[in-house]
Amino acid sequence: MERDSFRTRSGFIIACIGSAVGMGNIWLFPARVSALGGAAFLIPYFICVIIIGFTGVVGEMAFGRSMGAGPMGAFGKATEKAGRGRTLGEAFALIPVLGSLALAIGYSVVVGWILKYFVGSVTGSVFEARSVEEYAGAFGETASSFGNVGWHIAALIITFAIMIYGISSGIERANKVMMPLFFAMFVGMAIYISTLPGASEGYRYLTNPDWSLLASGKTWVYALGQAFFSLSLAGSGTLVYGSYLKKDADIPHSARTVSFWDTMAALVAALTIIPAMATAGQELTGGGPGLMFIYLPNVFAGMPGGRAVIIIFFLAVGFAGFTSLVNLFETPVEALQTKFGFSRKKAVAVIAVVGGIISICIEGIVSGWMDVCSIYLCPIGALLAAIMFFWVCGKDFVRKQVDMGAKKKLGGWYEYAGRYVFCGLTLLVLVLGAIMGGIG
């Protein structure tokens, strides 16, 4: 079966940014920044992104391209290359494949919220609330069990419709519109909120760390888990997108670009949402799943042209959410195509049924579901992919694949960083998470 591919290098980079820049940045990142100490969370987060981000993103892209397959095919070829047959690798590949599906299932619930708020901004129903407390109550009803089924299903239908068109005509084309609009919207909102009374408290929370919190293992575990989640490092989505790359693509350059813009998106989202909480006079440590749906509409309600702005805002956020959903669902879809020879439409249909049923059942527990995914499933999938690439395939193979198409070759430090630093830190977050009992 001939694999689809991205038409342009910029299309690939934008698609990867679209995968990374999503609810992990817009929804979950500000909530964790709020709940885990503001600047005290940002410091370990940026350290983790710098240490693991570039190494991991390069590795998954290169691994996918070298094998011309997603996790199922790539893991199988790696163990076959080592003389242990394909079956062992394919068995391990089930973990990142199912992890990607679990992430997509949780994401779809949040994208359903966004779709509801977008339509509500168009009709004006979002502005029916008269206070922060009323906005919180409205969100609570939306986020309850089976509280948003109709919009949730609509979000899934849109996602799978995009996917049926394939990589070149669907994902690549959609991302070229979605990503620039997202950044423009958030930067504009951040600038506006900076002019409002009380916003300075939000900036202080983001720049003055409580150093005692850095001694907490929880802060570091969540920061590292968030780095994996935000960068889409799970042995799945980035690996799949890499498998569609052509041999002349400059992977190190692509990885640097993706990591930079993902980090900028997370920072801009925090600089928008945390000061918005401050303008409402709220306790900044009260992070939760509804920050974006409670405090930003409250700001929009009082600003000139707020109704038009909120429409554009939720449209841009929805775009970011759909790009992430497409990437996450792409992993199990690609696995069905690779392992069973399904057509793209058949594979999408199967995943649509499975993902749709489970996601509706977890509507009321999505925050906890996503905590488990980011703290456990993302690092486990990323660790398995790293072991396959850096250890099973061997140093010479890694060097050749990473340098292929690169204008500036990486030195010998890269294999060392991948083998010991990346794998070591990934294992560390899993061990600490287990010791802490994971979540809470």
BELTAQUI-V639449 format. One record per residue. NEAR is the number of other ideal C-beta (glycine too) atoms within 10 Angstrom. Layout:
((NEAR) (NEAR))
This chain:
((9) (4) (14) (18) (16) (21) (14) (12) (17) (14) (19) (26) (23) (26) (28) (31) (27) (28) (26) (29) (34) (31) (26) (29) (28) (28) (26) (28) (23) (23) (21) (23) (29) (25) (16) (21) (24) (25) (18) (22) (28) (20) (18) (23) (27) (16) (14) (21) (23) (13) (16) (29) (25) (21) (27) (31) (26) (30) (33) (34) (26) (31) (30) (30) (24) (24) (24) (16) (25) (32) (38) (27) (25) (30) (32) (24) (21) (27) (21) (16) (17) (15) (6) (12) (11) (17) (10) (16) (25) (22) (13) (21) (32) (15) (20) (32) (26) (17) (26) (32) (22) (24) (30) (29) (26) (25) (29) (29) (26) (28) (29) (27) (29) (24) (23) (22) (25) (20) (15) (20) (23) (14) (9) (10) (13) (24) (17) (12) (18) (10) (11) (16) (11) (13) (23) (17) (13) (20) (22) (13) (9) (19) (22) (11) (12) (10) (17) (23) (13) (10) (21) (24) (16) (16) (26) (24) (12) (16) (24) (20) (12) (20) (23) (15) (14) (15) (24) (15) (13) (17) (28) (23) (16) (19) (28) (15) (11) (22) (22) (13) (15) (29) (17) (12) (21) (25) (14) (15) (26) (19) (11) (18) (23) (15) (9) (17) (9) (15) (21) (13) (17) (26) (16) (14) (23) (21) (10) (11) (17) (15) (11) (9) (18) (16) (9) (16) (12) (15) (20) (22) (24) (25) (24) (28) (29) (26) (31) (30) (28) (27) (31) (31) (29) (33) (38) (35) (31) (29) (35) (31) (30) (30) (25) (25) (24) (13) (10) (9) (21) (18) (25) (21) (16) (24) (26) (16) (18) (29) (25) (14) (20) (25) (21) (16) (24) (28) (19) (20) (27) (27) (23) (27) (28) (25) (27) (28) (28) (23) (21) (17) (10) (21) (9) (19) (13) (11) (22) (13) (19) (19) (26) (26) (24) (25) (25) (24) (24) (23) (24) (23) (17) (9) (15) (7) (8) (18) (14) (11) (19) (25) (17) (16) (25) (28) (17) (23) (27) (20) (23) (31) (28) (25) (27) (28) (28) (26) (28) (30) (28) (26) (30) (28) (29) (31) (28) (20) (22) (24) (18) (11) (10) (19) (11) (19) (12) (14) (24) (23) (16) (15) (22) (19) (10) (13) (23) (17) (10) (16) (26) (19) (12) (17) (21) (15) (14) (20) (18) (14) (19) (26) (20) (17) (24) (26) (25) (19) (25) (32) (28) (20) (31) (29) (25) (22) (30) (25) (19) (27) (30) (24) (15) (20) (23) (15) (15) (9) (18) (23) (17) (13) (23) (25) (17) (17) (19) (17) (7) (9) (11) (18) (10) (9) (10) (23) (20) (14) (21) (23) (18) (11) (14) (26) (21) (12) (21) (25) (15) (14) (27) (19) (11) (17) (23) (12) (10) (15) (7) (15) (16) (7))
